[in-house]
């Protein structure tokens, strides 16, 4: 009899457990490329050019500011600061962006601090996108945009940058990937709430030109659409190119949220200090999400970043400015990796900005064993094979595309070149050895 009783108890428990546990908004967004590839890199890689973080130190002036904040006499830096941003940080950000945008900003209403740019993005979708709203995303895109839109109840609508290879056999540049104006215009409708713009673009390294931004701006104004402008790589632009801020174009300030990151700006990605800049009419809704989720970001990190910006404000445009020096150093690293990859037959697409470089791997098909009946794209198989067999980690480009378009872009992988010279040299050694094995 006891057995019977315990059986019926477990049955009733099982019956109770049969309703789904997770919220509907999580359906279909549980997979994450980083979880899988970071684990592979940790297990197999000798050289990790996968994830986008520098392995060189953050600048001395920044780490010194952090140490001062930590050990200085101001014990209040260990307590809460203002919920929407540490006053010294929002003040200096407002001063900086006044310069960049050519307009007056109120540090209390036009700037808010977030836990990295990642959280700033989450706020934008949560605060501005409703059930059934459409959000235009330009492909390839940083992979969190799509799940974040879906979690907010929105519908992502994708429009691809299409590659136009140069005719003269020269290497392709990220500028050769372009929007088709008619195709872009066709994606705007009365259901469109926002477009996500990422310039300089991760993964391609494309820096959108004034003409391209003008086209996007015109469509936003015409259809009364918001622009979520992810500008975390704003200082990392090469070859004398210029980063143009879409919020500075006519009719765009009122409808744009600019997103920035101290992680990318000062090479300290683990600090997780980000910000949004924009009109109060948009930011007030982001503040509502902020006060009901994170509420507050780490005070000491904000204090140190404020001091970093204070320094950069006094050195603005001067050769010793970190914002001038860092892109110079990164451009050399980029050129070095371009040479390494080109030398072994991976065709690099030369990026105009960011930490990243995409390379064409079509010539390596014979290296990677075919998996019969696998629907896994070639770039995924290649990246896994390369990390396991060569010890070199990179990320497949199709991970930055929607399900519907993934299979059109499976011949590319993304490398991060924001690395120490020694790391890039080790990558070059792996590639050279591989080339010898191929030719012998």
N, C-alpha and C positions, 0 to 999 in steps of 0.2 A: 504493500500500500504506500509505503514511504516513497518508493521509486516512482510510482504513478504520480504522486503529488508533485514531486520535484520536476517530473517531465512536463506536467501541465503548467507549472510556473515558468519553465524555460520557453514553452510554446507561447505563453502570453507575452513574455519579454520580447521574443522574436517578432511577434505580431506588432508590438509597439514600435519596434525598430525599423519597420519596413518603409516608413515615410522618409523622403529624402532629407538628409541632414543639412546639406549646403543650401545657401540662398541661390535663387535662380540666376542672379546676376553673375555667379561664378561659373555657370555652365559654359564649357568649351574654351575657357581661358586658363586652364590649369597648367598647360605645358609652357615651359619657359626655356628658351635656347641657352640662357646663361647657366642655369642649374646644371644642364647636361655637359656643356663644353668646359665650364670652369672645373668640374669634377674630372673630366678627361685630361685637362691640362695639368691639374694637380697630380694626377696619377702618372702620366707618361712624359710630360714635356721636359726637355732640357732647356728649351728657349720658348718663352710664352709671348707671342705677338698677337694673342687673341683679345683679351680684355683691354678696354681703353683706359689704362692708367699709366702714368709715368713711373719708371723704376729709378729715376734720378731724384735727388732731394728737392724739397720745396725751397724757395729762396731764403737765405739767412735772415733778411729783415722780417720775414713773416714768422719764422720759428722763434726768433728773438722776441717778437711782440707777444707771442703766445706764452713764452717763459716769463716775461715781465708781468703779464696779466695773471699768471698762475702764482708767482711767488712775490709779486709786489704787495704793497701795503693795503690795497683796496679789497677788503674782504667781501664787499658787496658783489664783486664779480663772481662769487661762488653761489649767488642767490638768483632768484628770478629777476629778469629785466622786463622791459615792456613787452607784452605778449606779441605784438605785431612787428617787433624788430627793435633791437638794442638802439637807443637814441643816437649814439655816435655813428653807428653803421648806417641807419636810414638817412641821417643828415648828409654824410659824405657821398652816399650813393645818389642822393638827390642832386648834390652839387655836380657830381660827375656826369650824370645823365642830362642835366641842364645844358652842359657843354656839348654833349653828343647829339642831343635832339634839338637844341636851339629853342628851348621853351622853359618857362618857370615851372618848377615842381615843388609840391608841398611834401616834405619828408614823411609827414604823418598820414597822408591820404593817398599819395601817388607811389609809395614804395612799401613793400612788405617783405619780411624775411621768412624763408621756409627751410625745411630740412632738405637741403640740396634742390637742384632743379627738378629732380624726379618728383618730389612732392609738390612743387609748384605746378607741374603738369597735371597731377592728380586733382589739385584744387580747381584748376581751370575747367576740367571736364565735369567735376562734381558740381561746381557752382554755376556753370553756364549752359550745360547740355541737359536737355530733358528727354523723357521717353519719346521715341519716334523722331527726334531731331537728327538730321544728317550732318556728318562732319567730314569734310574733304581732307584726305591724307595723300600727300605726294609720295609716290614710291620711287626708289627704296626709302624706307622710313625707319627711324629708331623704333625698335620693336614694341615698346610699351604703349605707343599711341593707340593701337588697335584695341587691346584688352581694356585700357582705361576708358575709351569711348563706350565700349560695350557695357562696362560696369556701371556707367552713368545712365544706361538705357538708350544710348544713342546708336545710330547706324553709321558705320564707317563707309565712305564712298572713296574709291581709290582712283588716282590718276597717275600714270607712270611718266617718269622722265625717260625719253627714248634716245638710245645712243645713235649718233651719226658719226661713224668712224671717218677720220681724215683720209683723203684719197691718196696722199703721197707716201703712204707706208710709215708715216711718223707715228710715234706713240700717241694713244688717245689721251685727252685731258678730261677732267671732270666737267669742263665747260661744254664738251661735245655731247653731254646728256642734257636734253632739253624738253621742255613742255611743248605739246602741240596746242597752240592757242585755241583752236576750235574745239578740240577734245576737252580742254580745261573748262571752257565756257559752257560746254554741254552738261557738265556735272553740277552746275549751280541751278537751284530751283527754289520754290518758296519753302521747301522743307530744309534747306541748307541753313544751319545755325552758325557754323564756324568752319574755317580752314586752318589746318596746322601747317605752319611754315617752319622749316628748319634750315637756316642758312647762317654760316657754313653748314653743309649737310653731312650728317653721319648716316650711312657709311661711305658715301662717294667722295666727300671732300669738296662738293660743288659749292661755289659762292655765287648766289643768284645775282644777275646783273640788274642794273637800274631798269632796263627795258622789261625784264621778266617780272620784277617786283611791281612795276607800273601796271602791267597786265593784271596781276593778282589784285592789286589795289583797286583798279577800275571795276573789276567784277564784284569785289567786296562792297564797294560803295553802291553800285547799281542794284545789288540784291539785298542790301542791308545785312551783310554777313560779318561776323566777328573774326578776328585773326589772332590765333594763338601762336606767337612768334618765339620759337625756341632758338635763342642766340648764344648758347653756352660757349661756342667756339669763336665768339666775336673778335678776340684779339689774335687768333691763330690763322692768319691769312698770309699767303705767300706771293712771291713774284710781283710785288708792288700792287697787287690787287687791293680793292677797297671793300670793306664790309659796309653795305648800305642798310640802314635800319628802316624797315617798312613803315614804322610809326611816324617817320619824318616826312613821308609822302602825303600829298594832299588828301584830306578826308580820312586819314588813317589813325591819327592819334586817339580819337574818341572810340575806336572800335578794336584797338590792339592791346593785348597783354604781352609785354616783353618779359622773357624768362632768362635769367642769368645764373652763373655758377662760380663760386669762389674756387671750387675744386678744379675746374678747367682753367680759370683765370690765373690762379696762383700755384698750380701744380700740387694741390693738396686735396685729392679726391675723397680721402677718408674723413675730412672735416665735416662734410655734409652741410655746407652753408650755401643756400641759394637765395634768389630773390625774384620778385615780380615788380615791374614798373608799368604804370598805366593810369588811365583816368579813374577817378574815384567811383564813377558810375559802375565800373566793372569790378574794381578792387574791393568795394564794400561787400560784394557777394563772396569773394574769396576769403575775406576776413571772417565771414560767418562760418565757412567750412573750417577754417583754421582754429577758431575759438572752440569748435565742437569736436576737434580731432586731436591735434598735437598740442595746441594752445601756446606752445613756447619752444624756442630753440636754444641750444646751449650758449650761455652768456659769454663764456671765455672765448670760444671760437669766434663769436660775433665781434667781440672787442678786438681780437687780433686781426681779423679781416678788415675792420674799420681802420686800423692803423696802417695796414697794407695799402688801402685805397688812399689814405691821407698822403702817404709817401708818393703814390703814383700821380696824385692830383698836382703835387708841386713839381713833379718831373714830367708832366704830360707833354708828349711829343719830343722830348729830349732823348738823345742816344742812350743815356744811362737808365732810362725807364725800363722796367721789367717787361712792359707791354710792347716795347720795341725790341728788346734783346731776345725774348723767348721765341717769337716767330722766326728770327734769324737763325737761331740754333736748330729749331725744328725743321726749317727748310733744308738745312744741310743733312739732317738725319733722313728726311724724305728722299733727297737726291741720292743718298748712299743706298737706301733700300731699293729705289727704282733701278739703280745700276745692277745691284745684286740679283734682283728678280729677272730683269731683262736679260742678263747674262746667262741665265739657265733656261730661258724660253718661256717663263711666265710673263705674260704681257701686262705690265702695270698701266693703270689709268692714272695719270699724274694729277693728284688732288691740288686744288687751289687753296684749300684750308683744312683745318681740323688736325686730329692725330692719326688719320686713317688713310689707307691706300688700298684700292681694290685691284686685284690682278686676275687676268684671264688665264684659266688653267686647262683650256681645251686641248693643248698639246700633250697633256699628261694622262690621257684616257687609258693608254696601254699599261701604265704603271699600276693602276688601281684595279684589283680583281673585281670582275662583275659579280653581282649577287643576283642569281636568277629569281624571278617573281618578286623582287623588292620594289616597293614604290618610293623608296627613299631617294631623294634627288642626288645627282652625281656630286654636287659640291659638298653635301653633307658626308657622303661616303668618302670623298677625297680628304676632307678635313680630319675625319676620324682616322683614316688610314695613315695620313701624314703624321699626326701626333703619335700614333702607336708605333709606326715603323721608322720615322725619321726624328722624332722628338721635337718637332716644330709645331706650335699651336697657332691656329688662325680660326676665323669664323666664316661659315658659309654665307654667301651673299643672299641666297634665297630665303634665309631666316628673316630678312628685312622686307619681305614681300607678303602680300595677302595670299591666302590659300589659292584663290583663283588664278593668280599670276605667277606664283612660285616657279612653275615649271618652265617659264620662258627665260629664267635667269639662273640657270644651274651651272654655268661655266665659270663662275667667279668666286674668289674668296677675299675676305677683308683682313688686312694686317694692320697692326698698330705700330707706328714708328716712333712714338714718344718714349724712347728707351735710351738707356746708357749706351755709350759707344761699344762697350764690351758685349752688351746683349746683341746689338746689331751685328757685331763682328762674328759672334757665335752663330747667329742665324746665317750669315754669309758662308761660314765654314760648312754648315750642314748642306746648304744649297750647292756649294762647289763640289762637295763629296758626291752628292746625289747626281750631279751632272756627269762626273767621271764614271760613276757606275752605269749611267745610261749609255754613255758612248763606248765603254769598254765591251 
